[in-house]
Amino acid sequence: MIPAGLAFLVTVLAFSCAALSGNGDSARTVVRMETDFGPIVIAVEESAAPVTSANFLRYVDEDLWTGAHFYRVVTSDNQPNNSVRIAVIQGGLGWEESDAGLPPIRHETTKETGVSHVSGAISMARNEPGTASSEFFICLGPQPALDFGGARNPDGRGFAAFGRVIEGMDVVRRIHALPETDQLLDKRVAIRSIRRGR
């Protein structure tokens, strides 16, 4: 038989854990990306990375992803000029000018958000800090070199991760294995839709 005091403590701890779990769930928004190769489901960390998440979700809510596609893959074999190797697939509206693109956003570092480039992380592609807008990438395997202070980017500020793939890493891997030339896919993979929900 559990003593009354211990039973009370267990109840309080269980309630606290449930409350914390609930708060974590409410801080995330699930987004479903339909591609030519199947769905990719992403948990967007709105609470941890509010600026970057709001930008991504604004594209979703305003239906601005028309024409989006995956067009770039970075593998261990196709980055001869980089001493720090990464593995990602990159997509969005494309680097060319687009009337659908929103203004660039403030750069949220991984030091600020705590959302690191783990396997399946989704993050914003950029040139200089504060230039990210519509282009994003998904990590294959952990990529700490892309975090704040990482060696991949000379400015040391890393990239702005804002969520993680929770279903569909098999689709990400299939895209990553497609034929490419100088990191650009020989045939782009269309993103048919991106919407909230599973």
C-alpha positions in Angstrom: 0.0 0.0 0.0 1.4 3.5 -1.0 1.5 5.9 2.0 -0.9 8.8 1.6 1.9 11.4 1.4 3.7 9.5 -1.4 0.4 9.0 -3.3 -0.2 12.7 -3.2 3.3 13.5 -4.5 2.9 11.0 -7.3 -0.4 12.6 -8.3 1.1 16.1 -8.3 4.0 14.9 -10.4 1.8 13.2 -12.9 -0.5 16.2 -13.2 2.6 18.5 -13.7 4.0 16.3 -16.4 0.7 16.1 -18.2 0.4 19.9 -18.0 3.9 20.4 -19.4 3.2 17.9 -22.2 0.0 19.7 -23.0 1.8 23.1 -23.2 4.4 21.5 -25.5 1.7 20.2 -27.8 -0.1 23.5 -28.0 3.2 25.2 -29.1 3.3 23.1 -32.3 1.3 23.2 -35.5 1.3 20.2 -37.7 1.6 20.8 -41.5 1.2 18.3 -44.3 3.2 18.7 -47.5 2.0 16.7 -50.5 4.8 15.9 -53.0 5.0 13.8 -56.1 6.7 11.2 -54.0 4.2 11.2 -51.1 3.4 13.2 -48.0 5.8 14.8 -45.6 4.3 15.8 -42.2 6.0 18.5 -40.2 5.6 19.8 -36.6 6.2 23.5 -36.7 7.6 24.9 -33.4 5.6 28.1 -33.1 6.4 28.8 -29.5 10.2 28.2 -29.8 10.7 29.9 -33.2 7.8 32.4 -33.5 9.2 34.6 -36.2 10.3 31.8 -38.6 7.2 29.7 -37.9 4.9 32.6 -38.5 6.5 33.3 -41.8 6.2 29.6 -42.9 2.6 29.4 -41.8 1.7 32.7 -43.5 2.7 31.1 -46.8 0.4 28.1 -45.8 -2.5 30.2 -44.8 -2.4 32.7 -47.7 -2.0 29.8 -50.2 1.4 31.1 -51.5 3.0 27.8 -52.1 1.6 27.5 -55.7 4.5 26.3 -57.9 6.7 25.2 -54.9 9.1 22.3 -55.5 12.2 20.6 -54.2 15.0 21.4 -56.5 18.3 21.0 -54.7 20.0 18.1 -52.9 23.3 18.3 -51.0 25.0 14.9 -50.5 28.4 13.8 -49.3 29.5 13.5 -52.9 28.4 16.7 -54.5 30.1 19.4 -52.3 33.7 19.3 -53.3 34.4 22.9 -52.3 33.1 22.5 -48.7 35.3 21.2 -46.0 32.2 20.8 -43.8 29.8 18.4 -45.4 26.0 18.4 -44.9 23.1 16.3 -46.2 19.8 18.2 -47.0 17.1 18.6 -49.6 16.0 22.1 -50.4 12.7 23.5 -51.7 10.4 26.4 -51.9 9.3 28.8 -54.6 12.9 28.9 -56.1 15.6 31.5 -55.8 14.3 33.5 -58.8 12.1 36.5 -58.2 8.5 35.5 -57.4 5.4 37.7 -57.0 4.2 35.3 -54.4 7.3 35.8 -52.1 6.9 37.6 -48.8 9.5 40.0 -47.5 12.6 38.5 -45.7 12.4 37.9 -42.0 14.6 38.4 -39.0 17.1 35.6 -38.5 16.2 33.5 -35.5 19.3 31.5 -34.5 19.3 28.1 -32.9 20.9 29.7 -29.8 17.8 31.9 -29.5 15.2 29.2 -30.2 16.7 26.0 -29.0 15.5 24.3 -32.2 18.6 22.6 -33.5 19.4 20.8 -36.8 18.6 17.3 -35.8 17.7 14.6 -38.3 14.5 15.7 -40.0 14.8 19.3 -39.0 13.2 21.9 -41.3 15.1 25.2 -41.6 15.3 28.3 -43.6 17.8 28.7 -46.5 19.4 32.1 -46.6 22.3 34.1 -47.9 23.1 36.9 -45.4 21.3 36.8 -42.0 17.9 38.4 -42.4 17.4 37.3 -46.1 15.3 34.2 -45.5 11.8 34.2 -47.1 10.4 31.3 -49.0 13.2 28.8 -49.3 13.6 25.9 -46.8 15.6 22.7 -46.4 15.2 19.4 -44.5 18.1 17.7 -42.8 19.1 14.0 -43.3 20.8 13.0 -40.2 21.9 15.5 -37.5 23.6 18.6 -38.9 25.2 20.5 -36.0 27.4 22.5 -38.4 24.2 24.3 -39.4 23.5 25.5 -35.8 24.6 28.8 -34.3 28.4 28.7 -34.1 28.6 25.9 -36.6 31.3 25.8 -39.2 29.2 25.5 -42.3 28.4 29.2 -42.7 31.4 31.7 -42.4 29.3 34.2 -40.4 28.8 31.6 -37.6 25.2 32.5 -37.1 23.9 29.2 -38.6 20.4 28.7 -40.0 17.0 29.1 -38.6 15.5 25.7 -37.8 11.8 25.9 -36.9 10.4 22.4 -36.9 10.9 18.7 -37.6 9.5 16.0 -39.9 7.3 13.6 -37.9 6.2 11.5 -40.8 7.6 11.0 -44.3 11.4 10.8 -43.8 11.2 7.9 -46.4 10.0 10.5 -48.9 12.8 12.9 -47.9 15.4 10.1 -48.4 13.9 9.2 -51.9 14.2 12.8 -53.0 17.7 13.0 -51.6 18.7 10.0 -53.8 17.4 11.4 -57.1 19.8 12.2 -59.9 21.3 15.7 -59.7 23.9 17.9 -61.5 25.9 20.3 -59.3 23.4 19.9 -56.5 20.4 20.8 -58.7 17.9 17.9 -59.3 17.7 16.8 -62.9 13.9 16.8 -62.5 12.4 18.9 -59.8 9.9 17.3 -57.4 6.6 19.2 -57.2 5.1 20.2 -53.9 1.4 19.9 -54.7 0.1 21.5 -51.5 1.1 22.5 -48.0 -1.7 22.8 -45.5 -2.3 22.6 -41.8 -3.2 19.2 -40.3 -2.1 15.7 -40.9 
